[in-house]
Amino acid sequence: MLRETWSLTVREMKHWYRVKIQVFMTLIQPIVWLGLFGQAFNFGTFLPPSQIPLIFSGAPDYFSFMALGMLAVNALFTCMFSGMSIVWDRRFGFLNKLKVAPIPRGAVPLSRIMATVVRSLIQVSIVLVIALAFAYIPGLTGLTLKAGFSVTDLLGMFFVLFLLSVAFSAMFTTVALAVENQETLFGLINLLNLPLMFASAALFPTAMMPDWLRGIAEYNPLTWTADALRQFAFVDTAPIHDLWFDIIGLVAIAALLLGISAFVSRKLLSNR
């Protein structure tokens, strides 16, 4: 099981880094988001300085608040396309070869999930480095972390991003196994993309949301991730949830979606 999963994971990673445009987009997309959206929408300029940490979960400015939310959003976007290779493998007949190969059926979705998680963590690392580097460019606002930010805090941030990546890559890998073509998959991605992103605290604080939207956002896995990231990165005076609540919620949703993926994928690969 481990050897087959590792071999398929390495295959997925090779497909990723050999396509140069994908590597280029990995670098340029965070610059566009952070450089345009993050610098243009500086909501902190309209607030008294004493209110900024209270509204922006301890962040000293909106850019720092948004930059950590962008880590969660970037992980989400990466995971949404985790199943595209399955669609192409089905089109070119490679998936049928895997179905009849003497390998455990679980190795197929698990390898896609592992490769997606690795890509996701690489990309969020790039976003984090770019956000920190902005602080050294004249005229730009950069990510400002709390005094005493430690390696433990950094590992905690990547742990919650790992959990989010496992959850959504498992979900979208299973969806890709269930659909027949890429048009259907793109339609589902577009259907879920904006609601997940904007009905969360990734880009906007819940304090600025209407009550009905705040109630939804507070139980969005993207909110749990962004909230936990900010508690690790800032001296958080007003978290949405306690840190333990965010982490337990992410562990539960990751375990649930991974279990569903394993069960459903085994049936789909056996019968289709």
N, C-alpha and C positions, 0 to 999 in steps of 0.2 A: 504493500500500500504506500509506504513512505517513498520508496524508490520511484514508483510510477508517478506519484504526485509531484515529486521533485523534478523529474524529467519533463513533465508537461508544464510545470511552472517556469522552468528555464526556457522552454520553447516560447512561452508567452512573453517573457521578458526580452528575448531576442527580437521577436516581432516588434516590440515597442521601440527599443533603442536603435534599431536599424532603419526605422522610418524617420528621417532627419526632421521632417516638418513637425512631427509630434514632439520631438525634443525641443525644437525651436519654439513651438507654442507653449510648452511647459515653462519656458523662460520669459516669453513676452507677455503672456496673459496676466500674470500677477502684476507686472509693471503697469499695464493698462488699467487694471482695476484699482490698484493702490495709488497710481499717479493721477488718474482722472477722477474716479469716484471718491476716493479717500481724501484727496486734497480739495476738491470742489465743494463737497457737502460737509462743511465744518460747522455742525450745529452748535458747537460749544461757544461760538462767538456771540450767540444770542442769549447766553445764560450768564448769570453772576458766577464768578470763579468759584465761590463756595458751594454752588449747586452742582457743578460739573461732576465731581466724584460720586455724588449721591445718585444722579441720573444715569451716569455711564459706568456703573458697577465698579467704582474705584479707579477707573481710568483717568489720567490727568487731562485728556483731551479726546475729541471724537475719533481722530485718526487711530489712536491706540486702541480705543474700544472696537472700531471697525476692523482693524488689522487682525485681531485675534478671531473675530467672527469670520473673517475671510479664510482663515485656516480651516474652519469647519465647512464653509461653503465650497472651498476648493476640494476637500476630501469628498464631499457629496457629489460634485460634478465628475470627479474621476471615477467614482463607484457607479454612477449612472450608466457609464459606457463600458462597464465590466463585461457585459454580455455580447458586445459587438463581435468579438472573435468567434463566439459560438455560432452566431448567425452566418458568418463567412465560412466557418468550418462545415456547417450544414450545406451551404450552397455549393462548395467545392468537393463535397463527399467525404471529407476527413472525419466528420462526426460519425458517419456510418462505420468507418473503419475502427473507430474507438469502441463502438457498440459491440463489435464482434471480436475485439482484441481480448486476450486473456488478462485483463486488468480489472481491479475493483471499480465498479461504476462510480463510487464516491470520489475517485481520483480526478474525474473530469471536472465537476464543479469546484472541488476543493482547490485544484491547481489554479483555476481562474480567480478564485477568491484570494488566494495567497499572492498571486502576481499583482492583482489590483491593490491589495493592501500595501505592498512594497512600493508600487508606483505612487500611491496616494501619499505615503510618508515622505518619499523623495520630493514630491511637489510641494507639500506643505513646508518642508524644510527650506526650499527655495523662497517661498513666500515670506517666511519668517526672517530669513537673512536680508531680503530686499527691504522689508518694512523697517528693520533695524538700521540698514544702511541709509535710508532716507533721512535719518536724523543728522547725517554728516554732509548733506547736500544743502547749500545755502538756498533759502527761500522755500524749502519743503519742511513739512512736519513729519517726524519719524515716530516709530514705536518706542515708547518710554516704559521700561519695566520698573518694578518696585526696587527700592534699595535693598540689597541683600538677596536678590534673586539668585537661586542656587541651582546646582545640577539636579537636585531632587525635584525642584519645581519644574525644570525642563523635562525630566523623565515623566513626571505626572502629566504634563501637557501632552506628550506623545502617547502616553497610555490611553488617555481618553480619545485621542484622534484615532488610535488603533482600534478601539472598541467601535467607534462610529463607522470606520472603514469596513470592519468585518460585518457589521449589521447590514449596511446598504449594499455592499458588494454581494453578499449572500442573497439579498432580495432580488437585485437586478440580474444576477446570474441565473437564478431560477426562472425569472420572467423570460429571459432570452431563450431558455430551453423550451419554454411553453409556446412561444410564438413561432410563426413560420417564416416571417420575412422582416427585413430591417425597417420597412415603413411602419409596421405595427409597433416595433420596439421604439422607434423615434417618437411615435405618437404618444406612447405611454410615458416616455421620458419627459416630453414637453408638458404632458398633463400634470406630472408630479413635481416638476422642476420649480416653478415659481411659487406654488402654494407652500412647499417645504421651506423655501428660502425666505419668503416674505412673512410667512406666519411663524416666525421665530425671532429670537433676540440676537441673531447673528449680525445684522446690519443696523437695527434700530432698537433702542431700549424699550422694554415693555411699558415703562412709565408713560411713553408717548402714544401708546396704542389705546383704542377704545376698549371698553370692558370685555365685549364679546371676543375680540381678537386676542386680548391678553390671556383670556382663559384657555384659548387654543394654543397660543405660543408657549405658555408655561409648561406644556406637556409634549412639546415637540422634541424629539431626540437631538435636533440641531441646537435647540435652546440649551438642553442639558450640557452639550459639549461646549458651547460658547461660554456658558455660565461657569463651568468648571475651569476652562482655560483662563478666564479672567480672575478667578480666585487664586490660581497658581501664580499669575503674572502681576497682580496688583494687590495693594492693601485694600481689600474689597469691603467697603462700608455698607453696601446694600445688595447682597447677592439675591438672586431670584429664589434659589433653593440652597440648602446646606450642601456642602461638597459631597458628603456621603450619599445624599439623595441622588445627585447627578450621576455619580459613579455607579451606584447600584442600579439605577435606571438603565444606564448604557450597558452594563453587564447583562441585565435581564433581556433587553431587546436584542443584543448581539447573540446571546445563547438561543433565544426563541427563533430568530430568523435563520440562524445557522442550522438549528434542528429541523425547521420546516424545509430548508433547502436540501438537506441530506435526504429527508424522507421523500419529498416530491421529485427531486432529481433522479432518484433511484427508479421510481416508477416511470418517469418520462423517458429515461434512457433505455428502459427495458421494453417499453411498449411502442415507441415511436421510431 
